[in-house]
Amino acid sequence: MPSHTPTPSSSPTSSTFKISTTDAATQLHLDQTVYLCAETIRISAILLQPFMPSSMLRLLDMLSVEKGRRGIEFADFGKDEAYGEAGVDLGRGHLGTLFPPLATAV
């Protein structure tokens, strides 16, 4: 478990993902789960930049990770609290996806 346990207000996606519930503990658990998933994706994208530069650039843009916060020094839980809103038009269907479907020859 990371040393930084997010609260609903510190989770970068807490305002985006809400479930209709009156149970504060359930909402906190959901916020923590979404935060940890987002952090895992952000850190993975930072670490994979040398191997998949264009795809990870797009993913980090999708997460709105600032250009100055994409270095190895930010590849740790809780090192960047300023991301989370979509930084690019995500579109609909395959538009706006990280890996769009391959065109098949018929």
Beta strands, then each sheet from edge to edge (+ up, - down):
end
